[in-house]
Amino acid sequence: MPKVSPELLSILRCPVTGSPLEQDGEELVSTAAAASGEKLRYAIQDGIPLLLPPELRAAVNAPDQHA
């Protein structure tokens, strides 16, 4: 499991709520709930936190419509 360094974790913030993030396994979790009432989760890939808001993650993961 990739571990985010404590120094990096201390400065990272949720791009939606602005709250600090905590590591939970292979994800970072916001410490404050979003407007939906849920705490947002962000994947860590190859040791790099992917801090994309949920609506942008959906767009990135969608099949290319322009092909």
N, C-alpha and C positions, 0 to 999 in steps of 0.2 A: 504494500500500500504506500503510495507516495505521501510523504509528510511535508506539509508546507512549513517553512521555517517560522519560528515564533516572531522573528523580526518582521517578516513579510505579513504575517497574519495580523500583527498589531496595527498595520497601516491600511489593510484592505477594508473596504466598506461595500455593502450591498448597493448595487447601482440603482435599485428601486426605492429602498427604504432609507438608505444612508446609514444603516446600523452596522455595527461591527459584525464580523463573520467568525464562526467557530467551525473547526474541522470535525466532521462526522464520517468516519471511514474514508471513502474516496470522493467525498463531496464537502463543500463548504455550505453552511446553513446560516441564514440571517438570524440575528438575535431578536429582531422585531418582526412582527407579522405585517404582511402587505395589506392593502385595502380588502383583498379577498378573505383575510383572516388567517391565511396560511403563511408559515415561514418559508421563504424561498430557498431553493437548493441549487447549487452550482457545481458542475462536474469539475474534476481535476484530471487533465489528460497529460501524460508524460511530465508530471510535476508542475504543470501550468494551470492555474485556476482559469476557467472559462466563465467570465463574469458577464454573460449576455442575459438581458432581461428575457422572461419567458416568451414574449411575442417575437423577439428577434431570433431566439433559438428555434422556434417553429419555422420561421422563414428560412433559416440556414439549413435545417434538416429536411425541408420539403424538396421533392423531386424538381429538377429544373423544368420550368414550364416553357422556356424559350427555345428548346431544341427542336 
